[in-house]
Amino acid sequence: MLTSTQIAALTTELSTDPAALGYAALTAAPDAAGLVTLLNDTTKGGTLNPTYVDAHALVNAVVASEYNALTQAARDLWRDVIVAAGTNGVRVNDAGVKAIVLAVWAAGTTTRTALAALQTRACSRFEKLFGENAACQDNDVKSAIWTDAGVRRF
């Protein structure tokens, strides 16, 4: 559930359409389900820097031949990163984690490039407005368009 400040921000978003996503037809109808779909579309918000990336994604970024070429000390260090991921994942934009990645994976390796790519991801417009992993709900759109008394806000 959105706060009153967030509802006001979503009302402004829907009424002004600053990213030119085409809200006008959907708000005129109004089509709450269509607006929810549009706001949650991960091709519409640009990119964000995720706080965490799960260990599975990190492991999938590794090229086996590059891993096999590592020293045992580098393998141990990389294993420690993966084990430390736990259920939350690894804080990929943490300075310490970045230092480990740079120490383990040589510049120009496919693995290092793939790991660097995990520091950003596509996001929805709703995430861009309200933060990582935020997802628009039907009631969010309805609250942005109508007051509790049923009067349209715009």
N, CA, C and O of each residue as an XYZ file, in Angstrom:
616
protein
N       0.837     -1.177      0.000
C       0.000      0.000      0.000
C       0.884      1.243      0.000
O       1.853      1.340      0.752
N       0.526      2.179     -0.855
C       1.301      3.401     -0.962
C       0.947      4.390      0.146
O      -0.178      4.414      0.644
N       1.925      5.198      0.514
C       1.685      6.283      1.463
C       0.990      7.423      0.718
O       0.912      7.411     -0.511
N       0.489      8.401      1.459
C      -0.171      9.538      0.811
C       0.814     10.313     -0.072
O       0.429     10.825     -1.123
N       2.061     10.399      0.342
C       3.077     11.069     -0.480
C       3.314     10.302     -1.778
O       3.446     10.903     -2.844
N       3.367      8.985     -1.686
C       3.557      8.167     -2.882
C       2.336      8.232     -3.805
O       2.479      8.245     -5.027
N       1.140      8.273     -3.217
C      -0.074      8.408     -4.034
C      -0.031      9.721     -4.800
O      -0.367      9.771     -5.983
N       0.386     10.788     -4.116
C       0.507     12.093     -4.783
C       1.521     12.022     -5.919
O       1.294     12.585     -6.990
N       2.628     11.339     -5.695
C       3.652     11.198     -6.740
C       3.111     10.396     -7.917
O       3.375     10.733     -9.071
N       2.355      9.336     -7.634
C       1.781      8.529     -8.710
C       0.703      9.313     -9.455
O       0.584      9.186    -10.673
N      -0.075     10.111     -8.750
C      -1.068     10.969     -9.399
C      -0.382     11.920    -10.375
O      -0.834     12.089    -11.507
N       0.702     12.534     -9.933
C       1.463     13.435    -10.803
C       2.020     12.679    -12.001
O       1.955     13.162    -13.132
N       2.563     11.498    -11.752
C       3.098     10.667    -12.834
C       2.025     10.382    -13.878
O       2.253     10.561    -15.074
N       0.863      9.941    -13.429
C      -0.199      9.570    -14.361
C      -0.804     10.775    -15.084
O      -1.210     10.667    -16.241
N      -0.862     11.899    -14.415
C      -1.489     13.072    -15.033
C      -0.547     13.848    -15.947
O      -1.006     14.540    -16.856
N       0.751     13.747    -15.725
C       1.708     14.498    -16.548
C       2.490     13.631    -17.528
O       3.006     14.133    -18.526
N       2.581     12.333    -17.249
C       3.282     11.374    -18.119
C       4.671     11.868    -18.534
O       4.943     11.993    -19.728
N       5.560     12.152    -17.563
C       6.866     12.737    -17.883
C       7.767     11.842    -18.732
O       8.656     12.346    -19.418
N       7.559     10.541    -18.699
C       8.381      9.635    -19.516
C       7.700      9.303    -20.842
O       8.194      8.476    -21.608
N       6.558      9.955    -21.112
C       5.818      9.764    -22.367
C       5.513      8.289    -22.636
O       5.791      7.772    -23.718
N       4.940      7.631    -21.643
C       4.600      6.215    -21.781
C       3.197      5.993    -22.340
O       2.841      4.866    -22.683
N       2.409      7.042    -22.434
C       1.078      6.905    -23.013
C      -0.012      6.602    -22.004
O      -0.885      5.771    -22.256
N       0.033      7.265    -20.873
C      -0.986      7.040    -19.844
C      -2.353      7.605    -20.212
O      -3.370      7.098    -19.737
N      -2.402      8.640    -21.044
C      -3.632      9.403    -21.280
C      -4.828      8.521    -21.626
O      -5.877      8.638    -20.992
N      -4.695      7.652    -22.604
C      -5.817      6.802    -23.005
C      -6.238      5.867    -21.876
O      -7.424      5.593    -21.695
N      -5.255      5.380    -21.120
C      -5.560      4.448    -20.041
C      -6.186      5.144    -18.838
O      -6.992      4.539    -18.130
N      -5.832      6.397    -18.595
C      -6.437      7.115    -17.473
C      -7.813      7.649    -17.859
O      -8.684      7.777    -16.999
N      -8.023      7.959    -19.129
C      -9.321      8.464    -19.575
C     -10.390      7.389    -19.475
O     -11.542      7.697    -19.169
N     -10.037      6.141    -19.724
C     -11.021      5.053    -19.776
C     -11.802      4.858    -18.474
O     -13.018      4.726    -18.607
N     -11.323      4.821    -17.305
C      -9.955      4.472    -16.927
C      -9.741      2.956    -16.954
O     -10.662      2.175    -16.715
N      -8.515      2.571    -17.249
C      -8.143      1.166    -17.347
C      -7.055      0.885    -16.311
O      -5.865      0.933    -16.623
N      -7.471      0.592    -15.081
C      -6.515      0.369    -13.990
C      -5.588     -0.798    -14.303
O      -4.383     -0.711    -14.068
N      -6.138     -1.888    -14.829
C      -5.309     -3.065    -15.136
C      -4.261     -2.724    -16.189
O      -3.115     -3.163    -16.088
N      -4.643     -1.948    -17.195
C      -3.690     -1.533    -18.227
C      -2.595     -0.654    -17.670
O      -1.432     -0.784    -18.050
N      -2.968      0.256    -16.754
C      -1.965      1.118    -16.122
C      -1.011      0.311    -15.253
O       0.194      0.563    -15.259
N      -1.534     -0.650    -14.510
C      -0.680     -1.512    -13.678
C       0.313     -2.252    -14.563
O       1.502     -2.316    -14.249
N      -0.169     -2.808    -15.660
C       0.713     -3.535    -16.587
C       1.798     -2.610    -17.132
O       2.970     -2.982    -17.175
N       1.413     -1.423    -17.541
C       2.373     -0.462    -18.095
C       3.391     -0.031    -17.039
O       4.588      0.026    -17.321
N       2.929      0.270    -15.841
C       3.834      0.717    -14.772
C       4.785     -0.384    -14.312
O       5.878     -0.089    -13.830
N       4.385     -1.652    -14.453
C       5.233     -2.768    -14.035
C       6.071     -3.358    -15.167
O       6.822     -4.308    -14.947
N       5.953     -2.811    -16.362
C       6.694     -3.303    -17.523
C       8.176     -2.944    -17.369
O       8.530     -1.766    -17.318
N       9.026     -3.950    -17.297
C      10.457     -3.715    -17.062
C      11.199     -3.169    -18.284
O      12.408     -2.943    -18.221
N      10.503     -2.960    -19.372
C      11.146     -2.311    -20.525
C      10.871     -0.806    -20.528
O      11.325     -0.099    -21.427
N      10.135     -0.312    -19.535
C       9.699      1.091    -19.550
C      10.412      1.998    -18.551
O      10.241      3.216    -18.616
N      11.197      1.454    -17.638
C      11.765      2.289    -16.581
C      13.229      2.611    -16.686
O      13.758      3.362    -15.866
N      13.892      2.064    -17.668
C      15.337      2.266    -17.757
C      16.070      1.208    -16.960
O      15.720      0.028    -17.010
N      17.087      1.627    -16.225
C      17.870      0.670    -15.439
C      18.014      1.159    -14.010
O      17.806      2.334    -13.705
N      18.371      0.232    -13.154
C      18.711      0.556    -11.772
C      19.876     -0.312    -11.346
O      20.206     -1.300    -12.003
N      20.489      0.064    -10.248
C      21.574     -0.729     -9.669
C      20.975     -1.581     -8.566
O      20.599     -1.057     -7.518
N      20.880     -2.893     -8.782
C      20.272     -3.738     -7.759
C      21.135     -3.774     -6.498
O      22.361     -3.695     -6.563
N      20.480     -3.893     -5.377
C      21.212     -4.002     -4.117
C      21.872     -5.366     -4.017
O      23.038     -5.474     -3.638
N      21.123     -6.405     -4.358
C      21.617     -7.777     -4.253
C      21.454     -8.514     -5.579
O      20.526     -8.251     -6.344
N      22.374     -9.440     -5.833
C      22.254    -10.377     -6.941
C      22.423    -11.762     -6.339
O      23.338    -11.999     -5.551
N      21.528    -12.679     -6.717
C      21.606    -14.009     -6.106
C      22.815    -14.788     -6.615
O      23.342    -14.527     -7.697
N      23.232    -15.746     -5.803
C      24.427    -16.534     -6.106
C      24.296    -17.274     -7.427
O      25.281    -17.442     -8.146
N      23.098    -17.712     -7.750
C      22.871    -18.433     -9.003
C      23.286    -17.590    -10.203
O      23.937    -18.092    -11.119
N      22.915    -16.313    -10.204
C      23.282    -15.416    -11.311
C      24.796    -15.227    -11.374
O      25.373    -15.172    -12.460
N      25.438    -15.128    -10.212
C      26.899    -14.974    -10.184
C      27.591    -16.212    -10.733
O      28.533    -16.109    -11.518
N      27.125    -17.370    -10.321
C      27.718    -18.628    -10.796
C      27.519    -18.759    -12.303
O      28.429    -19.186    -13.014
N      26.340    -18.395    -12.794
C      26.073    -18.494    -14.235
C      26.932    -17.545    -15.059
O      27.112    -17.762    -16.257
N      27.459    -16.508    -14.446
C      28.309    -15.553    -15.160
C      29.732    -16.078    -15.362
O      30.485    -15.535    -16.170
N      30.095    -17.114    -14.642
C      31.467    -17.632    -14.674
C      31.679    -18.565    -15.864
O      30.883    -19.469    -16.119
N      32.766    -18.322    -16.577
C      33.186    -19.204    -17.671
C      34.092    -20.272    -17.068
O      35.092    -19.956    -16.424
N      33.739    -21.526    -17.280
C      34.448    -22.645    -16.643
C      35.952    -22.617    -16.915
O      36.748    -22.840    -16.002
N      36.343    -22.350    -18.144
C      37.784    -22.355    -18.467
C      38.511    -21.231    -17.729
O      39.672    -21.391    -17.354
N      37.845    -20.104    -17.519
C      38.466    -19.010    -16.775
C      38.558    -19.358    -15.290
O      39.540    -19.021    -14.628
N      37.544    -20.025    -14.780
C      37.587    -20.459    -13.386
C      38.720    -21.466    -13.193
O      39.474    -21.378    -12.224
N      38.840    -22.409    -14.103
C      39.891    -23.433    -14.001
C      41.291    -22.833    -14.072
O      42.244    -23.422    -13.562
N      41.421    -21.669    -14.697
C      42.731    -21.011    -14.820
C      43.103    -20.219    -13.559
O      44.241    -19.769    -13.432
N      42.163    -20.045    -12.633
C      42.448    -19.301    -11.402
C      43.401    -20.061    -10.488
O      43.468    -21.290    -10.531
N      44.131    -19.327     -9.668
C      44.931    -19.959     -8.619
C      43.972    -20.509     -7.567
O      42.805    -20.121     -7.516
N      44.471    -21.410     -6.734
C      43.612    -21.951     -5.674
C      43.169    -20.846     -4.719
O      42.037    -20.864     -4.237
N      44.040    -19.896     -4.445
C      43.677    -18.791     -3.547
C      42.528    -17.965     -4.144
O      41.615    -17.564     -3.423
N      42.571    -17.714     -5.441
C      41.507    -16.957     -6.099
C      40.204    -17.757     -6.113
O      39.127    -17.194     -5.915
N      40.300    -19.061     -6.344
C      39.103    -19.911     -6.294
C      38.472    -19.882     -4.904
O      37.252    -19.792     -4.764
N      39.318    -19.957     -3.886
C      38.809    -19.921     -2.505
C      38.117    -18.593     -2.212
O      37.066    -18.560     -1.572
N      38.706    -17.510     -2.680
C      38.126    -16.195     -2.468
C      36.768    -16.089     -3.178
O      35.808    -15.568     -2.610
N      36.694    -16.582     -4.415
C      35.439    -16.554     -5.153
C      34.391    -17.435     -4.479
O      33.223    -17.056     -4.392
N      34.801    -18.594     -4.007
C      33.876    -19.481     -3.293
C      33.316    -18.784     -2.062
O      32.134    -18.924     -1.750
N      34.159    -18.034     -1.362
C      33.700    -17.309     -0.178
C      32.617    -16.285     -0.532
O      31.663    -16.102      0.224
N      32.762    -15.626     -1.668
C      31.740    -14.669     -2.117
C      30.419    -15.401     -2.357
O      29.361    -14.947     -1.921
N      30.489    -16.524     -3.048
C      29.276    -17.282     -3.370
C      28.624    -17.812     -2.096
O      27.405    -17.728     -1.946
N      29.410    -18.349     -1.193
C      28.871    -18.885      0.068
C      28.255    -17.766      0.903
O      27.212    -17.956      1.529
N      28.897    -16.605      0.911
C      28.398    -15.469      1.689
C      27.067    -14.938      1.149
O      26.359    -14.211      1.847
N      26.732    -15.294     -0.074
C      25.489    -14.802     -0.679
C      24.274    -15.176      0.149
O      23.345    -14.380      0.287
N      24.275    -16.374      0.695
C      23.133    -16.808      1.495
C      21.834    -16.672      0.729
O      21.810    -16.792     -0.496
N      20.754    -16.423      1.449
C      19.444    -16.323      0.800
C      19.175    -14.936      0.223
O      18.319    -14.792     -0.649
N      19.888    -13.918      0.690
C      19.665    -12.559      0.194
C      20.429    -12.261     -1.087
O      20.020    -11.395     -1.860
N      21.509    -12.950     -1.319
C      22.354    -12.669     -2.460
C      23.583    -11.864     -2.039
O      23.853    -11.697     -0.850
N      24.313    -11.374     -3.024
C      25.540    -10.621     -2.788
C      25.279     -9.148     -3.098
O      24.644     -8.817     -4.099
N      25.773     -8.276     -2.235
C      25.644     -6.826     -2.470
C      26.637     -6.445     -3.562
O      27.788     -6.114     -3.275
N      26.193     -6.492     -4.804
C      27.100     -6.336     -5.939
C      27.694     -4.946     -6.096
O      28.717     -4.789     -6.762
N      27.086     -3.950     -5.509
C      27.641     -2.605     -5.617
C      28.424     -2.204     -4.374
O      28.758     -1.033     -4.196
N      28.715     -3.170     -3.520
C      29.519     -2.956     -2.326
C      30.993     -2.855     -2.736
O      31.463     -3.647     -3.552
N      31.711     -1.898     -2.182
C      33.121     -1.678     -2.548
C      33.973     -2.917     -2.272
O      34.861     -3.237     -3.062
N      33.722     -3.607     -1.184
C      34.487     -4.812     -0.853
C      34.267     -5.925     -1.864
O      35.212     -6.593     -2.282
N      33.010     -6.121     -2.254
C      32.697     -7.155     -3.246
C      33.340     -6.804     -4.585
O      33.905     -7.670     -5.254
N      33.253     -5.537     -4.972
C      33.880     -5.117     -6.226
C      35.384     -5.361     -6.200
O      35.965     -5.784     -7.199
N      36.011     -5.095     -5.064
C      37.463     -5.313     -4.940
C      37.802     -6.800     -5.109
O      38.801     -7.146     -5.739
N      36.968     -7.664     -4.547
C      37.205     -9.101     -4.690
C      37.061     -9.529     -6.148
O      37.891    -10.275     -6.667
N      36.011     -9.057     -6.799
C      35.797     -9.415     -8.210
C      36.989     -8.967     -9.048
O      37.464     -9.713     -9.905
N      37.473     -7.749     -8.802
C      38.624     -7.241     -9.559
C      39.886     -8.040     -9.264
O      40.736     -8.217    -10.137
N      40.005     -8.519     -8.029
C      41.186     -9.308     -7.660
C      41.147    -10.711     -8.248
O      42.183    -11.263     -8.619
N      39.955    -11.287     -8.332
C      39.824    -12.678     -8.789
C      39.810    -12.777    -10.314
O      40.487    -13.629    -10.890
N      39.044    -11.910    -10.961
C      38.840    -12.034    -12.405
C      39.632    -10.974    -13.149
O      39.451     -9.779    -12.915
N      40.507    -11.404    -14.042
C      41.387    -10.502    -14.789
C      40.593     -9.624    -15.756
O      39.544    -10.018    -16.264
N      41.122     -8.428    -15.993
C      40.521     -7.519    -16.971
C      40.461     -8.210    -18.326
O      41.389     -8.916    -18.723
N      39.361     -7.994    -19.023
C      39.223     -8.574    -20.354
C      38.634     -9.967    -20.373
O      38.344    -10.495    -21.446
N      38.450    -10.581    -19.206
C      37.850    -11.917    -19.204
C      36.342    -11.792    -19.400
O      35.723    -10.799    -19.019
N      35.780    -12.820    -20.000
C      34.334    -12.850    -20.214
C      33.600    -12.854    -18.883
O      32.550    -12.225    -18.748
N      34.144    -13.557    -17.902
C      33.514    -13.619    -16.580
C      33.445    -12.242    -15.939
O      32.400    -11.850    -15.420
N      34.544    -11.509    -15.972
C      34.554    -10.176    -15.357
C      33.533     -9.251    -16.038
O      32.840     -8.481    -15.372
N      33.452     -9.338    -17.357
C      32.485     -8.537    -18.103
C      31.060     -8.921    -17.722
O      30.212     -8.052    -17.522
N      30.799    -10.217    -17.622
C      29.454    -10.697    -17.260
C      29.090    -10.292    -15.835
O      27.945     -9.927    -15.570
N      30.045    -10.351    -14.924
C      29.793     -9.940    -13.542
C      29.531     -8.440    -13.453
O      28.676     -8.002    -12.683
N      30.258     -7.661    -14.230
C      30.037     -6.212    -14.249
C      28.630     -5.888    -14.746
O      27.996     -4.949    -14.263
N      28.148     -6.662    -15.703
C      26.807     -6.435    -16.249
C      25.718     -6.673    -15.205
O      24.623     -6.123    -15.320
N      26.004     -7.477    -14.201
C      25.013     -7.756    -13.155
C      24.819     -6.576    -12.196
O      23.920     -6.603    -11.356
N      25.655     -5.545    -12.317
C      25.544     -4.379    -11.440
C      24.404     -3.452    -11.842
O      24.077     -2.517    -11.111
N      23.802     -3.705    -12.994
C      22.619     -2.950    -13.413
C      21.607     -3.934    -13.970
O      21.956     -5.028    -14.412
N      20.348     -3.524    -13.941
C      19.309     -4.344    -14.550
C      18.170     -3.441    -15.008
O      18.015     -2.315    -14.537
N      17.387     -3.963    -15.929
C      16.216     -3.232    -16.401
C      15.215     -3.129    -15.260
O      15.130     -4.014    -14.409
N      14.464     -2.042    -15.256
C      13.456     -1.867    -14.202
C      12.177     -1.288    -14.778
O      12.158     -0.748    -15.884
N      11.123     -1.412    -14.012
C       9.835     -0.836    -14.409
C       9.811      0.649    -14.059
O      10.644      1.131    -13.292
N       8.861      1.352    -14.620
C       8.684      2.763    -14.272
C       8.305      2.884    -12.800
O       8.723      3.828    -12.129
N       7.522      1.943    -12.295
C       7.115      1.977    -10.894
C       8.326      1.816     -9.978
O       8.424      2.496     -8.957
N       9.249      0.919    -10.335
C      10.490      0.770     -9.559
C      11.316      2.053     -9.619
O      11.894      2.467     -8.614
N      11.371      2.675    -10.783
C      12.138      3.910    -10.934
C      11.583      4.986     -9.999
O      12.336      5.778     -9.430
N      10.270      5.004     -9.852
C       9.631      5.996     -8.994
C       9.729      5.659     -7.509
O       9.959      6.546     -6.687
N       9.555      4.381     -7.160
C       9.380      4.004     -5.757
C      10.412      3.030     -5.200
O      10.314      2.619     -4.043
N      11.391      2.659     -6.005
C      12.490      1.846     -5.494
C      12.501      0.417     -5.984
O      11.501     -0.118     -6.464
N      13.651     -0.169     -5.845
C      13.910     -1.535     -6.298
C      12.861     -2.507     -5.757
O      12.526     -2.492     -4.573
N      12.363     -3.337     -6.641
C      11.386     -4.390     -6.356
C       9.988     -3.881     -6.023
O       9.124     -4.677     -5.656
N       9.742     -2.578     -6.141
C       8.385     -2.059     -5.950
C       7.529     -2.529     -7.124
O       7.973     -2.514     -8.272
N       6.316     -2.940     -6.829
C       5.392     -3.400     -7.868
C       4.049     -2.710     -7.696
O       3.496     -2.665     -6.597
N       3.543     -2.185     -8.771
C       2.265     -1.480     -8.753
C       1.123     -2.475     -8.600
O       1.125     -3.549     -9.203
N       0.165     -2.100     -7.794
C      -1.041     -2.897     -7.582
C      -2.243     -2.119     -8.122
O      -2.171     -0.905     -8.310
N      -3.311     -2.804     -8.362
C      -4.547     -2.195     -8.847
C      -5.007     -1.059     -7.930
O      -5.406      0.001     -8.411
N      -4.953     -1.274     -6.627
C      -5.395     -0.246     -5.677
C      -4.515      0.993     -5.706
O      -4.991      2.093     -5.423
N      -3.229      0.834     -6.045
C      -2.335      1.989     -6.149
C      -2.826      2.941     -7.236
O      -2.900      4.153     -7.030
N      -3.158      2.378     -8.388
C      -3.633      3.182     -9.513
C      -4.971      3.825     -9.172
O      -5.189      5.004     -9.450
N      -5.858      3.052     -8.574
C      -7.173      3.591     -8.220
C      -7.031      4.742     -7.222
O      -7.728      5.750     -7.339
N      -6.149      4.601     -6.260
C      -5.932      5.670     -5.275
C      -5.319      6.916     -5.905
O      -5.559      8.033     -5.448
N      -4.536      6.721     -6.946
C      -3.915      7.860     -7.625
C      -4.915      8.608     -8.500
O      -4.778      9.811     -8.721
N      -5.907      7.900     -8.989
C      -6.885      8.523     -9.889
C      -8.079      9.094     -9.125
O      -8.584     10.160     -9.478
N      -8.531      8.398     -8.087
C      -9.730      8.816     -7.358
C      -9.434      9.072     -5.883
O      -8.577      8.421     -5.285
N     -10.143     10.012     -5.321
C     -10.069     10.243     -3.865
C     -10.891      9.168     -3.171
O     -11.602      8.408     -3.828
N     -10.799      9.101     -1.860
C     -11.614      8.149     -1.102
C     -13.102      8.401     -1.301
O     -13.912      7.486     -1.155
N     -13.466      9.635     -1.634
C     -14.872      9.997     -1.850
C     -15.333      9.665     -3.283
O     -16.486      9.909     -3.639
N     -14.430      9.109     -4.093
C     -14.797      8.731     -5.450
C     -14.705      9.846     -6.473
O     -15.238      9.720     -7.576
N     -14.042     10.927     -6.127
C     -13.868     12.060     -7.047
C     -12.542     11.898     -7.775
O     -11.520     11.595     -7.159
N     -12.562     12.103     -9.096
C     -11.317     12.007     -9.871
C     -10.354     13.108     -9.458
O     -10.750     14.258     -9.266
N      -9.096     12.746     -9.326
C      -8.057     13.724     -8.947
C      -7.617     14.579    -10.137
O      -7.150     15.704     -9.961
N      -7.767     14.044    -11.336
C      -7.349     14.790    -12.542
C      -8.200     14.382    -13.704
O      -8.016     14.887    -14.812
